[in-house]
């Protein structure tokens, strides 16, 4: 399970909850401009945009769960089981494996608009990173300073959806969420006058009646609606970036998993491993983890972006660490 959102103010914010029943060795990863990539489609990138996010570093290769590049393009992969289908290579297509999809996109493109011609010929191929690391069934939300889209690969092929909600969760496929939102068109952050019947005066007995029946359970459709409602109605303070970052993370906290409240068929329990907030203008990656409720921030500018080796560091457990510097091992 997972929830991702984009929030537009003076700055643009993008981030997600990574919800899973187990840790996957997650670290903060910064891929500098001169780290060479060789992709499944045969292309090689010796020089590219710098990339910052969270993932795992395997044999020097950054396997990102979510990230953004120095131009302000961001992407997150979310669980999409039973629906995600990946294919064989097709001549004339942009054949990309899901494990490399994030660095492929972020190393080459500065915006969604710039990436659209590639998306029209994208083919996500069923080639895993290794035998020990099979492909995860994912779909993706892409965001920049102007818009959001969703990319899904199912049995019918690649689908690219416009996403005015700036939100993505999990199953069902995105068209379901788009239609499901219409059920909640009467929700409001403000109190509404009674419309029950003409001549019958009904008044609320507490605040919050405008959002009565806003979903609050852990299901993917409910998290989608709730995250969208909060993100579209949150009170922003453009002059105070720190306050906006806190509010962004507060939205994610409202749809996070409390351990023990969702138990999987195998007996494991869903947990929110971390919540992230990327500032696409200031080039920062902030996060909170299940072991540290304080916010830690990694700044691109603190690192040598002309380097070749990937910078990395564990998610901080230090309560007083506000600005984290990554290292090269």
C-alpha positions as CSV (number, residue, x, y, z in Angstrom):
1,X,0.0,0.0,0.0
2,X,1.1,3.6,-0.5
3,X,-0.2,7.1,-1.0
4,X,1.5,9.9,-3.0
5,X,0.5,13.5,-3.4
6,X,1.6,16.7,-5.2
7,X,0.9,20.1,-3.6
8,X,1.3,23.4,-5.4
9,X,2.0,26.7,-3.6
10,X,4.8,29.2,-4.1
11,X,7.0,26.1,-4.2
12,X,5.9,22.7,-5.5
13,X,5.9,19.7,-3.1
14,X,5.7,16.0,-4.0
15,X,6.0,13.0,-1.7
16,X,4.5,9.8,-0.5
17,X,3.9,7.3,2.3
18,X,5.8,4.0,1.6
19,X,3.5,1.5,3.3
20,X,4.8,-2.1,3.5
21,X,4.9,-5.0,5.9
22,X,8.7,-5.2,5.9
23,X,11.7,-3.0,5.4
24,X,13.6,-3.3,2.1
25,X,16.9,-1.8,3.1
26,X,15.8,1.7,2.2
27,X,18.3,4.5,2.2
28,X,18.5,8.1,0.9
29,X,20.2,8.0,-2.5
30,X,21.7,10.9,-4.5
31,X,22.8,10.0,-8.0
32,X,25.2,12.7,-9.3
33,X,25.4,13.9,-12.8
34,X,28.3,11.8,-14.0
35,X,27.2,8.4,-12.7
36,X,26.9,6.3,-15.8
37,X,23.7,4.4,-16.6
38,X,23.3,1.7,-19.2
39,X,19.6,1.0,-19.9
40,X,17.8,-2.0,-21.2
41,X,17.0,-0.3,-24.5
42,X,20.7,0.0,-25.2
43,X,21.1,3.7,-24.5
44,X,23.8,4.9,-22.2
45,X,23.8,8.0,-20.1
46,X,27.3,9.1,-19.0
47,X,26.1,12.6,-18.0
48,X,22.6,13.5,-16.9
49,X,20.4,15.4,-14.3
50,X,21.2,14.7,-10.7
51,X,18.6,12.5,-8.9
52,X,17.6,12.5,-5.2
53,X,15.3,10.0,-3.5
54,X,14.9,6.9,-1.4
55,X,15.6,3.4,-2.5
56,X,18.2,0.7,-2.2
57,X,21.7,0.6,-3.6
58,X,22.6,-2.8,-5.0
59,X,26.0,-3.3,-6.5
60,X,26.3,0.5,-7.0
61,X,22.9,0.7,-8.8
62,X,20.3,3.0,-7.3
63,X,16.9,1.2,-7.2
64,X,14.6,4.1,-6.4
65,X,11.2,3.9,-4.8
66,X,10.6,7.6,-5.4
67,X,12.8,10.5,-6.4
68,X,13.1,13.8,-8.2
69,X,15.7,15.4,-10.4
70,X,17.4,18.8,-10.3
71,X,15.0,20.2,-12.9
72,X,11.9,19.5,-10.7
73,X,10.5,16.3,-12.3
74,X,9.4,13.7,-9.7
75,X,8.1,10.2,-9.7
76,X,7.0,7.5,-7.2
77,X,6.2,3.8,-7.7
78,X,3.2,2.4,-5.8
79,X,2.0,-1.1,-5.4
80,X,-0.3,-2.4,-8.1
81,X,-0.6,-6.1,-7.6
82,X,-2.7,-8.3,-10.0
83,X,-3.0,-5.5,-12.5
84,X,0.6,-4.7,-13.4
85,X,1.8,-6.6,-16.5
86,X,5.1,-6.1,-18.2
87,X,6.1,-7.3,-21.7
88,X,8.8,-8.5,-24.0
89,X,10.9,-6.0,-25.9
90,X,9.2,-4.6,-29.0
91,X,11.2,-3.1,-31.9
92,X,10.8,0.7,-32.2
93,X,9.6,1.1,-28.6
94,X,11.3,2.6,-25.6
95,X,12.0,-0.7,-23.9
96,X,12.5,0.1,-20.2
97,X,12.5,-2.3,-17.3
98,X,10.5,-1.2,-14.2
99,X,13.5,-1.4,-12.0
100,X,15.3,1.3,-14.1
101,X,12.2,3.3,-15.0
102,X,12.8,6.0,-12.4
103,X,16.5,6.8,-13.3
104,X,15.6,6.4,-17.0
105,X,13.0,9.1,-16.7
106,X,14.8,11.5,-14.3
107,X,18.2,11.3,-16.0
108,X,16.8,12.3,-19.4
109,X,13.8,14.6,-18.9
110,X,13.3,18.0,-17.2
111,X,9.5,17.9,-17.2
112,X,6.4,15.9,-18.1
113,X,5.9,17.9,-21.2
114,X,9.4,17.0,-22.4
115,X,8.9,13.3,-21.6
116,X,5.5,13.0,-23.4
117,X,6.9,11.9,-26.8
118,X,8.8,9.1,-25.0
119,X,5.7,8.0,-23.0
120,X,3.9,7.5,-26.3
121,X,6.3,4.7,-27.2
122,X,7.1,3.4,-23.8
123,X,7.1,-0.4,-23.3
124,X,7.8,-1.6,-19.7
125,X,9.6,-4.9,-20.2
126,X,9.6,-8.0,-18.0
127,X,13.4,-8.0,-17.3
128,X,14.3,-8.1,-13.6
129,X,17.4,-6.5,-12.0
130,X,18.5,-10.0,-11.0
131,X,17.2,-13.5,-10.2
132,X,17.2,-12.6,-6.5
133,X,15.3,-9.3,-7.2
134,X,12.1,-10.0,-9.2
135,X,10.1,-7.1,-10.6
136,X,7.6,-5.5,-8.3
137,X,4.0,-4.9,-9.5
138,X,3.9,-1.1,-9.6
139,X,2.2,1.9,-11.2
140,X,3.6,5.4,-11.1
141,X,2.7,9.0,-10.5
142,X,4.8,11.6,-12.3
143,X,4.6,15.2,-11.2
144,X,6.4,18.5,-11.9
145,X,5.8,22.1,-11.2
146,X,2.9,22.2,-13.7
147,X,1.0,18.9,-13.6
148,X,0.7,15.3,-12.6
149,X,0.0,12.1,-14.6
150,X,-0.3,8.4,-13.9
151,X,1.5,5.7,-15.9
152,X,0.1,2.1,-15.7
153,X,1.1,-1.0,-17.6
154,X,-1.6,-3.7,-17.6
155,X,-2.7,-6.5,-19.9
156,X,-3.7,-4.0,-22.5
157,X,-0.4,-2.2,-22.5
158,X,0.8,1.3,-21.4
159,X,-1.8,3.9,-20.2
160,X,-0.9,7.5,-19.5
161,X,-3.7,9.3,-17.6
162,X,-4.0,13.0,-16.8
163,X,-4.2,13.4,-13.0
164,X,-5.9,16.7,-11.9
165,X,-6.3,15.2,-8.4
166,X,-2.5,15.1,-7.9
167,X,-2.9,11.9,-5.9
168,X,-2.3,8.2,-6.4
169,X,-2.8,5.2,-4.1
170,X,-3.1,1.5,-5.2
171,X,-5.7,-0.8,-6.8
172,X,-8.1,-0.6,-8.6
173,X,-6.6,1.1,-11.8
174,X,-6.6,4.8,-12.0
175,X,-9.9,5.1,-14.1
176,X,-11.8,3.7,-11.1
177,X,-10.4,6.3,-8.8
178,X,-11.2,9.0,-11.3
179,X,-14.9,7.9,-11.4
180,X,-15.1,7.2,-7.7
181,X,-14.2,10.8,-6.9
182,X,-17.6,11.8,-8.4
183,X,-19.3,10.2,-5.4
184,X,-17.9,12.9,-3.1
185,X,-18.6,16.0,-5.1
186,X,-20.7,17.5,-2.2
187,X,-17.9,17.4,0.3
188,X,-16.7,20.8,1.5
189,X,-14.3,22.3,3.9
190,X,-17.1,24.8,4.8
191,X,-20.4,24.4,6.5
192,X,-23.3,24.1,4.0
193,X,-26.9,25.1,4.5
194,X,-29.4,22.4,5.0
195,X,-30.7,20.9,1.7
196,X,-32.6,18.1,3.3
197,X,-36.1,19.4,2.5
198,X,-37.7,22.8,1.8
199,X,-39.2,24.3,5.0
200,X,-37.2,22.1,7.3
201,X,-34.4,23.9,9.1
202,X,-31.6,21.7,10.2
203,X,-28.4,23.0,11.7
204,X,-25.0,21.3,12.4
205,X,-24.3,20.5,16.1
206,X,-20.5,20.7,15.6
207,X,-17.9,21.9,13.1
208,X,-16.8,19.6,10.2
209,X,-20.3,18.8,8.8
210,X,-19.1,19.9,5.4
211,X,-16.8,16.9,5.2
212,X,-19.3,14.4,6.6
213,X,-18.8,11.0,5.0
214,X,-15.2,11.8,4.0
215,X,-13.7,8.3,4.0
216,X,-11.4,7.4,6.8
217,X,-10.6,3.7,6.4
218,X,-7.3,2.3,5.1
219,X,-8.6,1.0,1.7
220,X,-6.9,2.4,-1.4
221,X,-10.1,4.3,-2.7
222,X,-10.7,5.8,0.7
223,X,-7.1,7.0,1.0
224,X,-7.3,8.5,-2.5
225,X,-10.4,10.5,-1.7
226,X,-9.1,11.7,1.8
227,X,-5.7,12.6,0.6
228,X,-7.1,14.6,-2.3
229,X,-9.6,16.4,-0.1
230,X,-6.9,17.4,2.4
231,X,-4.4,18.4,-0.3
232,X,-6.9,20.6,-2.2
233,X,-8.2,22.3,0.9
234,X,-5.1,22.7,3.1
235,X,-4.4,26.2,4.3
236,X,-1.0,27.2,2.9
237,X,1.5,29.8,4.0
238,X,3.7,30.5,0.9
239,X,6.0,32.8,2.9
240,X,6.9,29.9,5.3
241,X,8.4,26.9,3.6
242,X,8.9,25.0,6.8
243,X,5.3,25.4,7.8
244,X,4.1,24.2,4.3
245,X,6.4,21.1,4.6
246,X,4.9,20.3,8.0
247,X,1.4,20.5,6.6
248,X,2.4,18.4,3.6
249,X,3.6,15.7,6.0
250,X,0.6,16.1,8.2
251,X,-1.6,15.2,5.2
252,X,0.4,12.1,4.6
253,X,0.2,11.2,8.3
254,X,-3.6,11.4,8.1
255,X,-3.5,8.4,5.7
256,X,-0.6,6.5,7.2
257,X,-0.9,3.0,8.7
258,X,-0.9,2.5,12.4
259,X,0.8,-0.9,12.9
260,X,-1.6,-3.6,13.8
261,X,-4.7,-2.0,12.3
262,X,-4.3,-3.7,8.9
263,X,-3.3,-7.4,9.0
264,X,-2.4,-9.2,5.7
265,X,-3.5,-12.8,4.9
266,X,0.0,-14.0,5.8
267,X,-0.3,-12.5,9.3
268,X,2.0,-9.6,8.6
269,X,0.9,-6.0,9.4
270,X,1.1,-3.0,7.1
271,X,3.4,-0.2,8.3
272,X,4.3,3.2,7.0
273,X,8.0,2.9,6.7
274,X,8.5,6.5,5.8
275,X,6.8,9.7,4.6
276,X,8.6,12.0,2.2
277,X,8.3,15.6,1.1
278,X,10.3,16.8,-1.9
279,X,10.6,20.5,-2.6
280,X,10.9,20.6,-6.4
281,X,12.0,24.2,-6.4
282,X,14.5,24.2,-3.5
283,X,15.8,20.7,-4.4
284,X,15.4,19.2,-1.0
285,X,14.2,15.8,0.1
286,X,12.6,15.7,3.6
287,X,11.4,12.6,5.3
288,X,10.1,11.0,8.5
289,X,10.4,7.3,9.3
290,X,8.6,4.8,11.5
291,X,11.5,5.1,14.0
292,X,11.9,8.8,13.9
293,X,9.0,11.2,13.9
294,X,11.3,14.2,13.5
295,X,11.8,15.6,10.0
296,X,15.3,15.2,8.4
297,X,16.2,17.0,5.2
298,X,18.8,16.2,2.5
299,X,19.9,19.2,0.3
300,X,21.2,18.5,-3.2
301,X,23.4,21.5,-2.8
302,X,25.3,19.9,0.0
303,X,26.8,17.3,-2.4
304,X,29.2,17.3,-5.3
305,X,26.7,16.9,-8.2
306,X,29.6,16.5,-10.7
307,X,30.7,13.3,-9.0
308,X,30.4,9.7,-10.4
309,X,29.6,7.5,-7.4
310,X,26.1,7.4,-5.8
311,X,25.9,9.2,-2.4
312,X,23.8,7.3,0.2
313,X,22.9,7.2,3.8
314,X,20.5,5.3,6.1
315,X,17.2,7.0,7.2
316,X,18.2,9.0,10.2
317,X,17.3,7.8,13.7
318,X,18.8,10.9,15.3
319,X,16.2,13.2,16.9
320,X,18.3,16.4,16.4
321,X,19.6,15.8,12.9
322,X,17.8,18.3,10.7
323,X,20.2,18.4,7.7
324,X,21.7,15.1,6.6
325,X,24.8,14.7,4.4
326,X,25.2,11.5,2.4
327,X,28.5,9.7,1.8
328,X,30.1,7.5,-0.9
329,X,31.1,4.1,0.4
